[in-house]
């Protein structure tokens, strides 16, 4: 999978044994988001539990169970005038 813009390669795609990665140049992403008045949503989710005695070198953990969610949005960076 590859994308060209005005004859120039603007993407790269990597595949390994367990994952696939697709990268698109930031200026191209910004151009698309600006054109369509869009934004990219990142949904962050963290869940962890500490249920064993930690070594003395590790700071004390107040909550043995933590579950957090947050949405973070990326909006196109305006071009300098």
N, C-alpha and C positions, 0 to 999 in steps of 0.2 A: 504494500500500500504506500503510495507516495503522491504528493500533491505538488503541482507546479503553479507558479504565479508569474505571468509574463515570461514564461520560459525558464524561470529560475526555481530550483528545488527548494521548497520551504518546509518540508517535513522529513521525519525519519521514523522508522519502525523497527523495533528490536523484538526478537522472540528468543526465549531461552527454554529450558526444560519445564519450567513451571509457570511462567508469566509472559505477558505481552506488553510492550510499552510503545506508545505513539506520542511523538513530540511534534508540535507545530510551532514555528517561530513566533515569538511574543508579538512582534509588530504586526504579523498577519492575524493573530488572535485579536489584538486590539482593533484592527481595521474591521474585522467581522462584527465584533461586539458594538463598535461605534455605529456601523451601518444599520444594524438591526436593533439598536438601543437595548442591547442585552447585557447580561452579566452571568458569571459562572458561579454556581453554588457548590461549596464544599461542605458536606455534612460530616462533622467530626464526632466520633463516638469513642469513649474510653470506658473500659470496665476492667477493674482489677481487684484482686483479693489477696490479702496477706494472711495466711493461716498457719504459719510456722514461726518458730523463734528465729529472729534475725540475728546476725552476728552483732557484737557490741560496736563494731565500727560503723554500722548503718544507723543514721538518725532515727529516733523513735517515730513510728507511724501512728498518728492520732486515730485515723479511721481505718479499720482493717478491710473495709469494703468501700470502693469508690465507683460511682457510675455517673458519667457526665455526657451531655450532648450539646453541640453548638453548631450553628450554621454560620459560615463565613462566606462572604461574597467578594468576587473579583470583578471590578468594573474597569473598562478600558482606560488607560492612562492618556490624558489629553495631550495632543501634540503641542510643542512649544510654538508660540506665534513668532 
